[in-house]
């Protein structure tokens, strides 16, 4: 199982099986792990 990353701008989700040190870029912005994204939204 990989980690799901999500783009905050367009909502694209990508599953990364092994992440190197490279940030995953979508819409010119670094994608964030979906878990982190939901934690952030719940805390607002």
C-alpha positions in Angstrom: 0.0 0.0 0.0 1.3 3.4 -1.0 0.5 6.8 0.5 -2.1 8.9 -1.2 -1.2 12.4 -2.0 -3.7 15.1 -3.0 -3.5 18.4 -4.8 -5.2 21.2 -2.8 -6.0 23.1 -6.0 -7.5 20.5 -8.4 -8.2 17.6 -6.1 -6.1 15.1 -8.1 -5.1 12.1 -6.0 -1.9 10.1 -6.7 -0.8 7.0 -4.9 3.0 7.0 -4.3 4.4 3.5 -3.6 7.8 4.7 -2.5 8.5 8.4 -2.1 12.0 9.6 -2.7 13.0 13.0 -1.5 11.4 14.7 -4.4 8.2 16.7 -3.7 5.3 15.7 -5.9 4.2 18.8 -7.8 0.7 19.4 -9.3 -0.8 22.7 -10.4 2.6 24.3 -9.5 2.1 23.4 -5.8 3.5 20.6 -3.8 1.0 17.8 -3.2 0.3 16.8 0.4 -0.4 13.5 2.0 -4.2 12.9 2.1 -4.1 12.1 5.8 -2.4 15.4 6.6 -4.9 17.2 4.4 -7.9 15.8 6.3 -6.2 16.4 9.7 -5.7 20.0 8.6 -9.3 20.4 7.5 -10.7 18.9 10.6 -8.7 21.2 12.9 -10.3 24.3 11.3 
